[in-house]
């Protein structure tokens, strides 16, 4: 029987299982070895993690390949669903958490420089999740604010003194 007809809409556990299976097959098809786990967190988000050695190919430059893999896994999981699908996140070797921490530290440093110099600063273009990290981080710092400017894929965060 077709998997699409077996999985009921909204069955987050089944979506996690499908996401894990597809990610596992994708890793194998790329000739890599990794341990793939998929689980559902407290907020009904499907979290797929790939752990192992030599998985940089799955991350790509600045996480671009990882972002594409996440979109591909999301499309496979959502295929055949007529209702609500779970939020889905894919990470390889903890890359996204390390990236988030590094971006937050960078945003804090730039925000402090902007506040001290009283001069706005435009950051390099970023994808939406990275921009959100910068906006959220700077929102916690007094004396500075952020906005996004430009069009995708060249959209960037500008940090301004208040």
QUIBELGI-V915290 format. One record per pair of residues at least 24 apart in sequence whose ideal C-beta (glycine too) atoms are under 8 Angstrom apart, sorted by the first residue. I is the first residue (numbers start at 1). J is the second residue. D is the distance in whole Angstrom. If there is no record, write none. Layout:
BEGIN
i/j/d
I/J/D
I/J/D
END
This chain:
BEGIN
i/j/d
2/80/8
3/80/8
4/79/6
4/80/3
5/80/7
7/80/7
7/81/7
9/81/5
9/82/6
9/83/3
9/84/6
9/85/8
10/83/6
10/84/6
12/40/5
12/44/5
12/46/7
12/86/5
13/40/6
15/46/6
15/77/5
15/85/6
15/86/5
15/88/8
16/40/5
16/46/5
16/47/8
16/48/8
16/86/7
18/76/7
18/77/5
19/46/5
19/48/5
19/73/5
19/76/8
19/77/5
19/88/6
19/90/8
20/48/6
22/73/6
22/76/5
22/77/7
23/48/5
23/50/7
23/69/8
23/73/6
23/90/7
26/69/7
26/72/7
26/73/8
27/55/8
27/58/7
30/57/7
30/58/7
32/57/7
32/58/7
34/58/8
34/92/8
40/86/7
43/87/8
44/86/6
44/87/7
45/86/6
45/87/4
45/88/7
45/89/6
46/77/7
46/86/5
46/87/7
46/88/4
46/89/7
47/89/5
47/91/7
48/73/6
48/88/7
48/89/7
48/90/5
48/91/7
49/90/8
49/91/5
49/92/8
50/90/7
50/91/7
50/92/5
50/93/7
51/92/8
51/93/6
52/93/7
55/92/5
55/93/6
58/92/5
59/92/5
59/93/7
59/95/5
63/95/6
63/96/7
63/99/6
63/127/8
66/90/7
66/91/7
66/92/6
66/95/6
66/96/7
67/127/6
99/130/7
100/133/5
103/130/6
103/133/5
103/134/6
103/137/7
104/133/6
104/134/8
104/137/4
107/133/7
107/134/4
107/137/4
107/138/6
107/157/8
107/159/8
108/137/6
108/138/8
108/141/7
110/159/6
111/137/8
111/138/5
111/141/5
111/144/5
111/159/5
112/141/7
114/144/5
114/159/5
114/160/7
114/161/6
115/141/7
115/143/4
115/144/5
115/161/6
117/161/8
118/161/5
119/161/7
120/158/6
120/159/6
120/160/4
120/161/7
121/158/7
121/159/5
122/149/7
122/156/5
122/157/8
122/158/5
123/156/5
123/157/5
123/158/7
123/159/7
124/156/6
125/150/7
125/153/7
125/154/5
125/155/6
125/156/5
126/155/7
126/156/7
126/157/7
127/153/8
128/155/8
131/155/7
131/156/8
131/157/5
134/159/8
END
